[in-house]
Amino acid sequence: MTAAIRPVTSEILRGSPYQAYVYAYPHKTAYRPLDPARALREVWANERTDALFLYIHVPFCTMRCGFCNLFTQAHPKDALVPLYLDALQRQAEVVCEQVRPASFARFAVGGGTPTYLTEEGLQTVLDVAERVMGADLATIPACVEASPDTVTAEKLVVLQARGVDRLSIGIQSFIEAESKASGRPQRTADVHAALNAIRDAGFPTLNVDLIYGLPGQTVESWLYSVREALCYRPEEMYLYPLYVRPLTGLGRSSREWDDIRLACYRAGRDLLLESGYTQVSMRMFRAAHAATDTGPVYCCQEDGMVGLGCGARSYTRCLHYSGEYAVGASGVREIVDGYVRKEPGEFAVADHGFELDGDEQRRRYLMQSLLNTEGLDLQRYEVRFGTAAVADFPELNVLEADGLLTLDGNRVALTAAGLERSDAIGPFLFSPAVQVRMRGYEPR
């Protein structure tokens, strides 16, 4: 089946490189209520469940950063956290029964800030993963996200003892003035203390997140933060461009944004490459000393994801689903309050999501491959879909003509110029139907 052809011109890619971060396709703003709701047992009936990704979402933080548009709630009332963990347990018990048999090849806890939880709360989340869902955290890659102000030696002991082998910490900047201006006040001394504690604990993989384009930042100050991070020899680093989105703290400001992001990206990329890192995508860099992945084989293109908790997505080949999405404080609070009151039967259905027809499945596969340096294997694509990617997507010829990708034998890959424009190329490849839905989304 050939994908719908829409007019394409090189001018689409001549504007800002920063249109949207395509970490998943379609974006949650394209999700809508499913009518009728779909029983999870039916949704998963014809899916492979022998190598799934298990994701648990913790929607709580100590603060709401000015750039953050994640599904999270700052400083929740004390009584809400145990209610949320109880609901998480109820949901897991139902989902485990519906998605059976299931074997997990990857596990992650995100948010929000999972380390916002106490040691007991972290134990509860890990118990849900292991004792309810059956994930063997001792044998599969397991990641937990953290922030400097929530890292303690006691929490690190809990995580390490339970098999977590990757800590991902959002630093964003090592310069206090930049952090404060971005709506994320933090003491640099606390940042270094957290990184030292993680290194002392001996986690095999440390990932550090930094953001470029922050208020008041220069290329020189950006490189200072990159160099400070390199002092800790992280196995992975993610360099994120700043996005100013509706309903976020920075999004409510009236200031004009000086766009130095491309210069920062190039400077940071070059420094990491000179330091022995390999570029995996526009954002991700892996150190030469990073451990080889020895966990069970998992392919995000072919294997599904089971998400638990508010804000968590679940993926099958034909259906992506989750709870409702919000960024504003009142919208998030309303959704979380509804989640903790759910009866077990309400967790047995998917009622909000996006159904992927053949064209959308092809588009997702294309983007998930093309936006990594490894690129798209044309033969593998044809075996999976029975069609040729270049025939399905004439947009690839436009990108090649612009020097943004190469069509070399059996592989389609972005050039260096294409890689730095990943956040324009991704949206360029969105289907018309997804674009219409995203435009029709009303932020809440």
Buried (B, 14 or more C-beta within 10 A) or exposed (E): EEBEEEEBEEEBBEEEBBBBBBEBBBBBBBBEEBEEBBEBEEBBEEBEBEBBBBBBBBBBBEBBBBBBBBBBBBEBEEEBBEBBBEBBBBBBBBBBEBBEEBBBBBBBBBBBBBBBBBBEBBBBBBBBBBEBBBBBBEEBBBBBBBBBBBBBEEBBEBBBEBBBBBBBBBBBBBBBBBBBBBBBBBEBEEBBBBBEBBBEBEBEBBBBBBBBBBBEBEBEBBBBBBEBBBEBEBBBBBBBBBBBEEBBBBBEEEEEEEBBBBBBBEBBBEBBEEBEBEBBBBBBBBBEEBEEEEEBEBEBBEBBBBBBBBBBBBBBBBBBBBBBBBBBEEBBBBBBBBBBEBEEEBBBBBBBBBBBEBBBBBBBBBBBBBBBBEBBBBEBBBEBBEBEBBEBBEBBEBBBEBEBBBBEEEBBBBBEEBBBBBBBBBBBBBBEBBBEBBEEBEBB
